[in-house]
Amino acid sequence: MKKLLIALLLPLLVFTSCKKDLTSLNVNPKAPQSVSAPSLFTNAEHVLSDLMASSNVNLNIFRLVDQYWQEVTYTDESNYDLQTRPIPQNMWNTLYRDILEDLEQSKTIEDATISAVQKKNQDAMADILQVYSYYYLVTTYGNIPYTDALNIEATTAPKYDDQAAVYNALLTRLDGDIAALDNTDAGYGSADIIYGGDIDAWVLFANSFKLKMGITLADADDAKAKSVVESAVAAGVFSSNADNALFAYKSGPPNTNPIWVDLVQSGRKDFVANETIINVMSPLNDPRIPLYFTNDFAGGYSGGKPGASSNYTTFSKPAEKIVAADFPGVLLSYDETEFALAEAVERGYNVGGTALQHYNAAVSASILYWGGNTTQATAYLAQPSVNYLTATGTYKQKIGMQKWIALYNRGWDGWIEVRRLDYPALVAPASALSDFPVRFTYPVNEQNLNTANYDAAASAIGGDMVETKLFFDKF
């Protein structure tokens, strides 16, 4: 009888024990129960920098589209194939889910240990990076989810907002963020990898990005662009390379330059120089060419033909500096600020200085940033084919060419400028699947899971095709 009683009790004891611990089964012991605003902000900065710097063909293919690099074996992306790999989907997910959402969550977290002014600074910093992220979304896709985008509790099928309306809303937000920043108190401190919590630096960054947004708008709405640009310049924009918005990577994993991850840690040999940029820089005796590329097999500089398979051993490769583990990511730079000012002068905006002065400052800043010196910059600018007063072409051609060279390794921005200034005129790749892509198609998930809103957006912009021009790209 005693043995029978024990046998009957054992299942009951096991069931009772399991029942008591059932709720713990829903808890992931490896997941944090709470996340701080600073950690969310740091992660968003990191992911954003990684996205902008990446050379991963599943994510950021702009160095290939802009004909800075050429693929060795698999040439799909060089030939404008955006669908074999889920590139539009990956970019969309990274911006919305991993960057915008983290920044939005950081703004909702209250912290009783900080002052109201510090909290206001933190929220403004997060919002500036949201504006930055939306800028790349709207200039890549066109109409995008904006008003409903981060309101998951309200809808899982967000409507798409008009691209020009989104852009204007972003400019309004940016003005509000600039006004909210207060240097009498702290921001995110050391959690801010870009500027180390320097509020004045964030004000400068925001105004410089405002200048960039203004000049991007110039062909679409000259009056609005003039107002935005002049307002930004009056408030103060970048004045040297010391102002650059850089994300400092480490020399060892896991916080390393994503190009190092893609090309060195992985052991892959996927890219060589593209002959387009080599054939532009070499005749100009550009002092940046050895800073951008390695020597080829013959001791000079050469690149593969756009869209064609290219022997890895034969051609120049990305320079060792670029593939270093600790090479910083760049979110905004002084040279592009000066190029924008040169263009603003040509458009008749009141920004001070001459187009020549700003053009020279931009080219010199690029050369110095990459490791060249003032003597090299002066000699380069003195060449008739580079000198702003004697180089052939319109201001868009002269600025467009030099800006494209300077934006090497920042392919996303290079792509925006090539579309906007229409220069340089890139040759068609060997097996192009389309004309030069002036936008990316919407993600497949949007087509399948948010169909009604996707259909409306595609119709509103003139069709979900890579050849459909966006609102800012008028010519």
N, C-alpha and C positions, 0 to 999 in steps of 0.2 A: 504493500500500500504506500509506503514512504517513497519508493522509487517511482510509482505511478504519479504521485502528487508532484514530485519534482519534474517529471516529464511534462505534466500538464501546465506547470507554471512557467517553464522555460520560454515557450512561444509568447506568452503574455508579457514576460519581462522584456524580451527582445522587441516586441511591438511597442510597449510603453516607452522603451529607451529611444526607438526610432522616432516615435511620434513627438517626443520631447524636443528632438533636434531638427525637426522638419524645416523650420524657418531658416536654419543655418545653411541648408542646401541651396538657397537662393542667393547666397553671398559668395562672391568671388574673393577668396582670401588674398589674391595677388593684386586686386584692384583697390585703389584708394577710396575711402569712404567720403572724403571731401577733397576738393581741389582749391588751391588759393588763386586769387587773381594774378599775382606775380608769376606763378608757374604757367598759367594759361597765356599770359602776355609773352613770356619768354618763348614758349613753344610756338606761338603764332609767328613771332619774328623769325625763329629758326626755320620753320616750314616755308614761310614766304621767301626767305633768302635762298633756301634750297631749290624752290620752284624756279626762281628767276635765274639761278646759276646752273641748274642741271643741264647735263648733256645726254640724259637718258632718252632714247628714241621712243619710249612709251609715254613721254611726258612733255619734254621741251625740245622741239626740233627746229627752232628758229635759226640756229647757226647754219643748218643745212638749207633751209628755205632762202636765207639771205646770201647764200653762196660764200660764206666764210670758211666752212668745212665741207668736205665731201666724204661720203661713205665709201668704205673699201669693197665690201662684198654685197651686203644687203642694201640696195639702193632705193627702196620704196619711198622713204621719207624725202629723199633728195628730189624725187619725181612727183612730189605733192600728193602722195598716198596718205591720207589721214584716217583711213578706215580699216586697213589690215590690222593695225594696232588701235586700241581704243583711246587714241590721243585726245580728242575733244572731251570724252568722258572723264579721263584721268585729270586733265587740267581743271575742268568744271568742279569735280569732286574735291580736289585739293583746295581750291579757292573757297568754295562754299562751306564744306564740311570741316576742313582742318584749319583754316585760317579765319574766315569770317565768323564762324560759329564760336571758336575759342575766344576771339576778341569780344564777341557779344556777351558770352558768359562771364568774361572778366568784369564787364561793366555792371553785371547784376549782383555781384558778390559784395556784401558789406563787410567792413573791417573796422571794429570799434577802436582799434589801436592807432588809427591814422586820423588826421584832421580832415575837415570837410574840404579844405583847399587842396590837400594832397589827393583826395579821392577825385576831385574835379580834374586835376591834372592827369591822373591816371586814365580817367574816362576819355579825356580829350586825346591823349596819346593813342589809346586803342582805336578811337574813332578815326584819327588820321590814317592809321594803317588800314582801316576798313575802306575809307575813301580811296586809298592807293590800290587796294585789291579790286574794288569795283571798277576802277579806271581800266584795268587790264581786262576785266570781264566784258565791259561794254564796248571797248575798242577791238575786241576779238570776235564777239558773237553778234553784237547789235542789240536788239531788244532782249532784255534779260529779266528774270525774277528779281525784284528789288523791294517793293512795298511789302510783299508777302514772304520774301525769301527766307527770313530767319524766324518766322512765326509758325513753327511746326505744330504747335498746339491748336492753331486756328485752321490750318489747312496743310494737307500733304500734296496738294496740287496747286502750287502758287501760280498766279497769273504773271504774265510778262508785261513789264512797263516799257513805254516808248524810250528808245535809246537816247534821244536828245533831251527828253525830260529827266531821265536818270542823270545824265551828265550835268545838267543845270542844278539838280538837287544835290549832287556831290559837291559842286562849287559852293553852294549855300552852307552845307555841312562843314566844309573846310574853313570857311570864314568864321563859323561859330566855334570851331575847335581852336583856331588861332586866338580868338578873343578870350576863350576860357583858360588858356594857359597862363599860369601865374608863377613867376620865378621867385616869389617870396617863400615858397614852400617846395617840397620835394615832389617827385613823380614816382617812377618805379625803381629808382636807384639802380643797384647792380643787376636787377632783373632785366633791365633794358640793355641788351647787348650792343645795340647800335650806337647810342649816345651816352650810356652810363648814367642815365637819369638827368642829364643836363637839359633843363627846361628851355633855356635860351637857344640851344641847338635845335630843339624840336620846333620852336617858332620859326627859325631860319629854314629848316627842312620843309615845314608846311608851306611857307611862302614861296620857296623855290619850286615845290611841287605844284603850287598854284600857278606859277609862271609857266610851267610845263603844260599844265592842263589848258591854260589860256592860249598858248601858241598852237596846241593841237587843234583847237577850235577855229583857228583863224580863217580857213577857207570856207567854213560852213557859216560862221556868224562873225564877221569882221568887227562889228561894233561891240559885241559882247566880249570878244577876244581882247580888243584894245582896252576895255575897262578892266578886265581881269588882270591882264599883264601889267598895266600901269599901276594898279593897286598893289600887286605883289612886289613890284620893284620899289615902290615908294616905301613899303614896310621893311624891305631888306631881304636880299637873296644871297646865295652862296658867292663868296668873293675869293676863294682859294681852294686848293685840293684838301686843305685841312678840314673843310666843311663837309666833305663827302659823307654820304650815309653808307657806312660799311658794316657788314656783319663779320665779326672776327671768328674765323674757324680755328680749330686746334690742330696740333701736329699729329695727334693720334685719335683713333676712333673712340666714341661714336660721333664726335662733333667736328668732322672733317669736311673740307671742301668737297661738294658732291661730284665735281669733275674728277678729283682724285679717286673717289669711290668708284666712279664709272669706268675709268681708264687704267688706273694703277692697281688699286686693291683687287679689282676684278680680273686683272691680267689681260684685258681685251685690247685688241688692236683694230678698232672699228673705223677710225677717222684719219684722214690726211687733210692738208690744206686744199682749198678749192682754187683752181687756176684763176677764177674771176678776181679775187682780191689780190692774189700774187701779181697778176698782170696789171693791176692798178698801182700797187705800192712800189714794185720794182723800178719802173721807169721814173718814178718820182724820187728815187733815192730816199725813201721814207725810213727815218731812223728807227721806227717801231717794228720794222719787219723782223729783225732778229729777236725782238722782244715778244713777238706774236708767234713765231714759227721757228722750228729747228732747220738746220741745213738739210738739203736733199742728198741723195746718194752721190751727186757730183760736186757737192760743196757749195751749191748755190741755193736758190729757192724756186720751187715749182709746186704745182698742185694738180689734182685730178680734174677732169672735165666734169662740169655740172651734170649730175644724174647718172654718170657712168661708173662702172666698177673701176677701182683704182688700186694699183699695187702698193701695198703698205711700205715696202722697202724703198721704192723709187722716189716717192714724193716727200716734201716737208710735212712735219707733224706739228700739232700744238706744242708751243714752247714749254720747257720744264717749269717755268714760273707759273704758268696757268694750271698745270696739273699737280702743283705742290699741295700737300695736305692742308696747309694753313693759309692758302691764298684766299683773301677775303671776298665775300660776296658784295656786290654793289647794288644799292637800291636807287640811288640818285647821285649825280656827280656834278662837279663844278664845270667841266668842259661842256656838258650838254646845256647847262645854264647859260654859258656864254654864247653858244650857238643859237639858243633861243633869243637872246638879246640882239645878236646880229640880225636875225630875221625880223625881229620886232622893229628895229631901226628902218630896215628896208620897207616895211609895211607902213611906216609913218607913225609908229607909236612913240610916245614920249617916255623913253627909258634912259636917256643920256648916252653920251659917247657916239661913236660912229660904227658902221657895220664893219669896217676894216679893223678897228680896235678890238671889237668883241670877237671877230673871227680869229684874229691873231692870238687873243687870250685863250680862246677855246682850243685851238690846235696846240699851242704851247702847253696848256694844262694837260692835255692828253699825253703828249710826249713825256712830260715830267712825271706824270703819274706812273707811266709804264717803266720808268727808269732811265729815260734819256736826260739830256742836260740842255741848258739854255742856249749854248753854242749850236747844238744840233737843231734846236727849234728855230733859231734865227736863220740859219743857213737853209733849212727846209722851206721856210716861209718866203725867203728871198727869191726862190726859183720862179720864173715867169709863169710856169704851169700851175703853181700853187698860190702865188701872190694874189690876194683878193682883187687887186686893181687890174691885173693883167691876165688872169686865168680866164679861159673861154667859158661862155655860158651865162645864163641868168643867175640871179642870186640864189634861186632854189637849187640850181645845178651845182653851183660852187659850194654852198653850205651843205647841200645834200650829200655830195661826194665826201667831203671831209668829216661830216657827222657820221656817215656810214662807216668810215674807217675807224673813227674814234670809238664807235659803239661795238667794235669787235669784242667778242666774249659777252656781249649783252644783246643777244639775238632778238629777244622779244621787242626791245626798244628799237633796234635796227629795223625790224619789220614794220613797226608803226611809222617810222620816218620814211622808209622807202615807199610805202603806200601814200603817205601824206605829201611828200615833196616830189614823188615820181622820179627820183634820181638816187643812185645810178639806175640805169635801165638794165636790169639783169637779163641775161640770155636764157632762152628756154632750155630746161634740162633735156637730157638725151631721150628720155621716155616719159615725158610729162603726162600725167593723167588728166590735167586740166590747164587752163590758163593760170597765171600767177595768182595764188590764193590771196584775196583781199579780206577774207574773213574765214573763220572756222565754222564748220557745220555744227548744229546742235547735237548734244549727246544722244545716243540711241535710247538710253533710259528715259529721257524726256519725251522722245517720240512714242515710246511704248506705255509709259506710266502717267504721263501728263499730256495726253494726246490733244485734247481740245485746246488747251493753252498753247501747246507747241504749234498746232496748225494755225492758230490766230497769229502767233508771232512770226512764223515763216511767211505767211501771206502779207503781213504788215511791212516787212522789210524788203519784199520783192522776190522771195523764194529762198529756201534753205540750201543755198549753193555757195561754193567757195568764191565764185565770181561776183556775188552780190555786194556792191559797195556799201559801206556803212556811212552814217550821217556826216562824219567829219572828212571823209575822203571824196572830195567833190570833183577832182579833175583827173 
